[in-house]
């Protein structure tokens, strides 16, 4: 992957956070670093799609690298927890200091917090083949009362939304979402109005996305029991828009009714602004080089898109009409590896998960969950 980070050591058991792993000194060891942010760093910067990226001048300063990890102990102040299986989804808890983290391939859901051992809340049976597994998490709108959460999962026969109470068996609330050889990823988001948004893949068949009777390739809006939510464009239908292929992230600002979905579609990766009851339409932004768009996080002034294959984050600044102002920026390139998911906390910090164990060069502390300041350095909703 050409990663410039150097992390060494060996964990006794993968997927479980352990201390006491052996250290192997390396000449590239770096001292403890300050809390990183998503502000652009020196080094390669992106350009608009129509312009070639500028070449690096010899001797140009390189992006700062995180301090060295020792097995599952990572001194980087941004790292919340390490030694996970590939992260499929994150839902930040109301306190902003902890989050639910779903592992895509194992179906484990963990509660994580800085300085504490992860706590396993559930282990949901999943089929992680063909891009599926556990790819979405969202809290119940009344989480502070019931501590329920929802997961988007792939089973042996279909894709589903399940409701989970800690220590209890998952309860399916929406089943029969078509499963295929591709296009099984999905995403979840609390819409801020008591309903759940569900992005579903096309199961590898674009015809599913165009079929009004199919749940595949859609953005759905449902209540906690899987029924069409009150206020949908069509009262008897959960569908609010169609045309998705392989959605990988949902984010937005409920107060402004501004929602975004990332999608890998045909020959390009795309970011769409979603308007309920209207066709998906042309993307708001596209990447012809297909960097592997994954999760996203958004407030009124910024949309952050996690890039899996490009091992970076992409930040864009939306205007009220859904267009973008200024030049988008690529940040944290090759610093933590392949980003899989992103979520915005109540305090405005961005939580990120990696999927390096799905790639070709994981390090002993992969995979990880991080918490960073957004580019503005402010809180959610601040212009």
C-alpha positions as CSV (number, residue, x, y, z in Angstrom):
1,X,0.0,0.0,0.0
2,X,3.0,2.3,0.2
3,X,2.1,3.3,3.8
4,X,4.6,5.5,5.5
5,X,3.6,4.6,9.0
6,X,5.8,2.2,10.9
7,X,4.1,0.1,13.5
8,X,5.8,-3.0,15.1
9,X,5.1,-5.7,17.6
10,X,3.0,-8.8,17.8
11,X,-0.3,-9.4,19.6
12,X,-1.0,-12.6,21.5
13,X,-4.5,-12.8,20.1
14,X,-6.0,-10.9,17.2
15,X,-9.3,-9.1,17.6
16,X,-8.9,-8.7,21.4
17,X,-7.2,-5.7,23.0
18,X,-4.3,-7.0,25.0
19,X,-1.3,-5.3,26.6
20,X,2.2,-6.6,27.2
21,X,3.0,-7.3,23.5
22,X,6.7,-7.5,22.7
23,X,8.5,-4.4,21.4
24,X,10.9,-4.6,18.6
25,X,12.9,-1.3,18.5
26,X,13.0,0.4,15.1
27,X,15.1,3.3,13.8
28,X,11.9,5.0,12.7
29,X,10.4,5.1,16.2
30,X,8.7,8.5,16.8
31,X,8.0,10.2,20.1
32,X,4.5,10.8,21.5
33,X,2.7,13.2,19.3
34,X,0.1,15.9,19.9
35,X,-3.6,15.2,19.3
36,X,-3.9,15.1,15.4
37,X,-6.7,16.8,13.6
38,X,-8.2,16.7,10.1
39,X,-6.6,20.0,9.1
40,X,-4.7,19.6,5.8
41,X,-1.1,18.5,6.2
42,X,1.9,19.4,4.1
43,X,2.5,17.0,1.3
44,X,0.4,15.7,-1.7
45,X,-2.9,17.7,-2.0
46,X,-5.8,16.8,-4.3
47,X,-7.1,18.9,-7.1
48,X,-10.4,19.1,-8.9
49,X,-11.2,16.2,-11.1
50,X,-10.3,18.2,-14.3
51,X,-6.9,19.1,-13.0
52,X,-3.9,16.8,-12.6
53,X,-2.5,16.7,-9.0
54,X,0.5,18.8,-8.5
55,X,3.8,17.0,-8.3
56,X,5.8,17.0,-5.1
57,X,8.9,19.2,-5.0
58,X,12.1,17.4,-3.9
59,X,12.6,17.8,-0.2
60,X,9.0,18.9,0.4
61,X,7.8,18.3,4.0
62,X,5.9,15.1,4.5
63,X,2.8,14.5,6.6
64,X,3.5,13.9,10.3
65,X,3.3,10.2,11.1
66,X,1.6,8.8,14.2
67,X,3.9,7.5,17.1
68,X,4.9,3.9,17.0
69,X,2.5,1.3,18.4
70,X,3.7,-1.7,20.4
71,X,1.4,-4.5,19.6
72,X,-2.0,-3.6,20.8
73,X,-0.8,-0.7,22.9
74,X,-0.9,2.5,20.7
75,X,0.4,5.7,22.2
76,X,-1.2,7.8,19.4
77,X,-3.6,10.1,21.3
78,X,-6.2,9.8,18.5
79,X,-6.5,6.0,18.9
80,X,-9.4,4.8,21.1
81,X,-8.8,1.1,20.7
82,X,-6.8,-1.4,18.7
83,X,-6.5,-5.0,17.6
84,X,-10.0,-5.2,16.2
85,X,-11.2,-7.1,13.2
86,X,-12.1,-4.9,10.2
87,X,-14.5,-2.1,11.4
88,X,-17.8,-2.1,9.6
89,X,-19.7,0.6,11.4
90,X,-19.6,3.1,14.3
91,X,-22.4,4.7,16.3
92,X,-21.2,7.4,18.8
93,X,-23.0,7.3,22.1
94,X,-24.7,10.4,23.5
95,X,-21.9,11.2,25.9
96,X,-19.5,11.7,23.0
97,X,-16.8,9.8,24.9
98,X,-17.8,6.3,23.9
99,X,-19.2,4.5,20.9
100,X,-20.6,1.3,19.6
101,X,-18.3,-0.4,17.1
102,X,-19.3,-3.2,14.8
103,X,-16.8,-5.6,13.2
104,X,-17.8,-6.4,9.7
105,X,-16.6,-10.0,9.5
106,X,-17.3,-11.2,13.0
107,X,-20.6,-9.4,13.7
108,X,-19.3,-8.4,17.2
109,X,-20.6,-5.1,18.6
110,X,-18.3,-3.5,21.2
111,X,-18.7,-0.5,23.4
112,X,-15.3,1.3,23.3
113,X,-13.9,4.3,25.3
114,X,-10.5,5.8,25.6
115,X,-8.5,4.1,28.4
116,X,-10.9,1.3,28.9
117,X,-11.1,-2.3,27.7
118,X,-13.8,-2.8,25.0
119,X,-17.0,-4.4,26.2
120,X,-18.7,-6.9,23.9
121,X,-22.5,-6.2,23.8
122,X,-23.5,-8.6,21.1
123,X,-22.2,-11.1,18.6
124,X,-24.5,-11.2,15.6
125,X,-24.3,-14.1,13.1
126,X,-23.3,-12.6,9.7
127,X,-22.2,-13.7,6.3
128,X,-19.2,-11.5,5.4
129,X,-18.7,-12.8,1.9
130,X,-19.5,-10.7,-1.2
131,X,-18.9,-7.4,0.6
132,X,-21.5,-8.1,3.3
133,X,-21.4,-8.7,7.0
134,X,-22.2,-6.0,9.6
135,X,-22.0,-2.7,7.7
136,X,-24.4,-0.4,9.6
137,X,-25.1,0.7,13.1
138,X,-27.5,3.3,14.5
139,X,-28.8,4.0,18.0
140,X,-32.5,3.9,18.9
141,X,-34.0,7.4,18.9
142,X,-34.8,6.7,22.6
143,X,-31.4,5.1,23.4
144,X,-31.1,7.1,26.6
145,X,-34.2,5.2,27.8
146,X,-33.9,1.7,26.3
147,X,-30.2,1.3,25.2
148,X,-31.4,-0.4,22.0
149,X,-29.5,-0.2,18.8
150,X,-29.9,-1.3,15.2
151,X,-27.5,-3.1,12.8
152,X,-27.5,-3.7,9.1
153,X,-26.3,-7.3,8.4
154,X,-26.0,-9.9,5.7
155,X,-27.2,-13.4,6.5
156,X,-27.0,-16.6,4.5
157,X,-30.1,-15.7,2.5
158,X,-30.7,-12.0,2.6
159,X,-29.8,-8.6,4.1
160,X,-31.6,-7.4,7.2
161,X,-32.0,-4.7,9.8
162,X,-32.0,-6.1,13.3
163,X,-32.7,-4.5,16.7
164,X,-30.4,-5.4,19.5
165,X,-30.5,-5.1,23.3
166,X,-27.3,-5.8,25.1
167,X,-27.1,-9.4,26.1
168,X,-30.2,-10.4,24.1
169,X,-30.6,-12.1,20.7
170,X,-31.0,-9.8,17.7
171,X,-34.6,-9.2,16.7
172,X,-35.1,-8.8,12.9
173,X,-37.2,-5.8,12.1
174,X,-36.8,-5.6,8.3
175,X,-35.9,-8.8,6.3
176,X,-35.9,-9.9,2.7
177,X,-33.5,-7.2,1.4
178,X,-32.1,-9.0,-1.7
179,X,-28.6,-10.5,-1.4
180,X,-26.3,-11.0,-4.4
181,X,-22.7,-11.8,-5.4
182,X,-22.0,-8.1,-4.9
183,X,-23.8,-5.0,-3.6
184,X,-24.6,-6.3,-0.2
185,X,-23.3,-3.4,1.9
186,X,-25.7,-1.1,3.6
187,X,-25.7,1.8,6.1
188,X,-28.0,3.2,8.8
189,X,-28.7,6.6,10.3
190,X,-31.1,8.1,12.8
191,X,-32.8,10.8,10.9
192,X,-33.3,12.9,14.0
193,X,-37.1,12.7,13.8
194,X,-37.7,9.3,15.3
195,X,-37.1,7.3,12.2
196,X,-34.3,5.2,10.8
197,X,-32.7,5.7,7.4
198,X,-31.5,2.5,5.7
199,X,-29.3,2.5,2.5
200,X,-29.5,-0.8,0.7
201,X,-27.3,-2.3,-2.0
202,X,-28.6,-3.4,-5.4
203,X,-27.4,-7.1,-4.8
204,X,-25.3,-6.8,-8.0
205,X,-28.3,-6.1,-10.2
206,X,-29.1,-2.5,-11.3
207,X,-32.6,-3.6,-12.2
208,X,-33.3,-4.1,-8.5
209,X,-32.6,-0.4,-7.8
210,X,-35.1,0.6,-10.5
211,X,-37.8,-1.9,-9.4
212,X,-40.3,-0.1,-7.1
213,X,-41.3,-3.5,-5.6
214,X,-37.7,-4.4,-4.5
215,X,-36.1,-3.2,-1.3
216,X,-32.6,-3.4,-3.0
217,X,-30.8,-0.3,-4.2
218,X,-32.9,2.1,-2.1
219,X,-32.9,4.6,0.7
220,X,-35.6,3.5,3.1
221,X,-37.1,5.3,6.0
222,X,-38.7,3.0,8.6
223,X,-39.9,3.1,12.2
224,X,-38.5,0.9,15.0
225,X,-40.6,-2.0,13.8
226,X,-39.6,-1.9,10.2
227,X,-42.7,-0.3,8.9
228,X,-42.8,2.8,6.7
229,X,-42.2,5.8,8.9
230,X,-44.7,8.5,9.4
231,X,-44.2,11.4,6.9
232,X,-42.7,9.3,4.1
233,X,-43.5,10.6,0.6
234,X,-45.7,7.6,0.1
235,X,-47.5,6.6,3.3
236,X,-47.5,2.9,2.6
237,X,-43.9,2.6,1.3
238,X,-40.6,2.8,3.1
239,X,-38.8,4.0,0.0
240,X,-37.7,7.6,-0.1
241,X,-35.4,7.4,-3.1
242,X,-34.0,4.7,-5.5
243,X,-30.9,4.1,-7.6
244,X,-28.2,3.0,-5.2
245,X,-25.7,0.3,-6.1
246,X,-23.2,-0.3,-3.3
247,X,-23.9,2.3,-0.6
248,X,-21.2,2.6,2.1
249,X,-22.1,5.5,4.2
250,X,-25.0,7.7,5.4
251,X,-24.6,11.1,7.1
252,X,-26.3,14.4,7.4
253,X,-27.8,17.3,9.4
254,X,-31.3,16.5,10.4
255,X,-32.2,20.1,11.3
256,X,-31.5,21.2,7.7
257,X,-32.9,18.0,6.1
258,X,-29.6,17.7,4.4
259,X,-28.6,14.0,4.0
260,X,-25.7,12.4,2.1
261,X,-25.0,8.9,0.9
262,X,-21.8,7.5,-0.5
263,X,-22.0,4.9,-3.3
264,X,-19.7,2.8,-5.4
265,X,-21.5,2.8,-8.7
266,X,-20.2,1.4,-12.0
267,X,-17.1,3.2,-13.2
268,X,-17.0,5.8,-10.4
269,X,-17.4,6.5,-6.7
270,X,-20.0,9.1,-5.8
271,X,-21.5,11.2,-3.1
272,X,-25.2,12.0,-3.4
273,X,-27.3,14.5,-1.7
274,X,-30.6,12.8,-0.9
275,X,-34.0,14.6,-1.1
276,X,-36.9,12.5,0.0
277,X,-39.4,11.7,-2.7
278,X,-37.1,12.8,-5.5
279,X,-35.0,10.7,-7.8
280,X,-31.4,10.2,-6.7
281,X,-30.2,12.1,-9.7
282,X,-26.7,13.1,-10.6
283,X,-24.1,12.8,-7.8
284,X,-23.0,15.9,-5.9
285,X,-19.4,14.8,-6.3
286,X,-17.7,11.9,-8.1
287,X,-14.3,10.2,-8.1
288,X,-13.3,8.7,-11.4
289,X,-10.3,7.1,-9.9
290,X,-12.5,5.0,-7.6
291,X,-10.6,5.6,-4.3
292,X,-13.1,3.3,-2.4
293,X,-15.5,5.7,-0.8
294,X,-16.7,4.4,2.5
295,X,-18.4,6.0,5.5
296,X,-19.1,9.7,5.9
297,X,-19.7,12.3,8.6
298,X,-21.3,15.7,8.1
299,X,-22.3,18.9,9.7
300,X,-23.7,22.0,8.0
301,X,-20.3,23.2,6.9
302,X,-18.3,20.0,6.1
303,X,-18.8,16.6,4.6
304,X,-16.0,14.1,5.4
305,X,-15.7,11.0,3.3
306,X,-13.6,8.0,4.3
307,X,-11.6,6.5,1.5
308,X,-10.7,2.9,1.8
309,X,-8.4,2.2,-1.2
310,X,-6.8,5.6,-1.2
311,X,-6.1,5.4,2.6
312,X,-7.2,8.9,3.3
313,X,-10.1,11.2,4.1
314,X,-11.7,13.7,1.7
315,X,-13.3,16.9,3.0
316,X,-15.9,18.9,1.1
317,X,-17.7,22.1,2.1
318,X,-21.4,22.2,1.0
319,X,-23.5,25.3,0.3
320,X,-27.2,25.4,1.2
321,X,-28.1,24.3,-2.3
322,X,-26.0,21.2,-2.1
323,X,-23.2,22.4,-4.3
324,X,-19.7,22.6,-2.9
325,X,-17.6,25.7,-2.2
326,X,-13.8,26.0,-2.3
327,X,-11.5,23.1,-3.2
328,X,-12.0,19.7,-1.5
329,X,-9.0,18.5,0.4
330,X,-7.5,15.1,1.0
331,X,-6.2,14.6,4.6
332,X,-4.5,11.9,6.7
333,X,-3.3,10.2,3.5
334,X,-1.4,7.0,4.3
335,X,-1.3,7.8,8.0
336,X,-3.7,5.2,9.4
337,X,-4.3,3.0,6.4
338,X,-7.7,2.1,4.9
339,X,-10.6,4.0,6.4
340,X,-13.9,2.2,6.5
341,X,-16.4,4.3,8.4
342,X,-16.9,7.7,9.9
343,X,-19.4,9.2,12.5
344,X,-19.8,12.6,14.0
345,X,-20.1,12.9,17.8
346,X,-22.3,15.3,19.7
347,X,-19.2,17.4,20.6
348,X,-18.2,17.7,16.9
349,X,-15.3,15.2,17.0
350,X,-15.1,12.7,14.2
351,X,-14.8,8.9,15.0
352,X,-13.2,6.7,12.4
353,X,-12.7,3.0,11.9
354,X,-10.1,1.2,9.7
355,X,-10.3,-1.9,7.6
356,X,-6.6,-2.7,7.2
357,X,-7.0,-6.5,7.9
358,X,-9.1,-6.6,4.7
359,X,-6.1,-5.2,2.8
360,X,-2.7,-6.4,2.0
361,X,-0.4,-5.0,4.7
362,X,-2.0,-4.9,8.1
363,X,0.1,-4.1,11.1
364,X,-0.1,-5.7,14.6
365,X,-2.3,-3.0,16.1
366,X,-4.9,-3.1,13.3
367,X,-7.7,-2.6,13.1
368,X,-8.3,0.6,15.0
369,X,-10.9,3.2,16.1
370,X,-9.8,6.8,16.2
371,X,-11.3,10.1,17.4
372,X,-10.2,13.4,15.8
373,X,-11.1,17.1,15.6
374,X,-12.9,18.0,12.4
375,X,-11.2,20.5,9.9
376,X,-13.0,23.5,11.4
377,X,-11.9,22.5,14.9
378,X,-15.4,23.5,16.1
379,X,-18.5,21.7,17.2
380,X,-21.1,20.2,15.1
381,X,-23.4,22.7,13.5
382,X,-20.9,25.6,13.8
383,X,-20.3,27.5,10.6
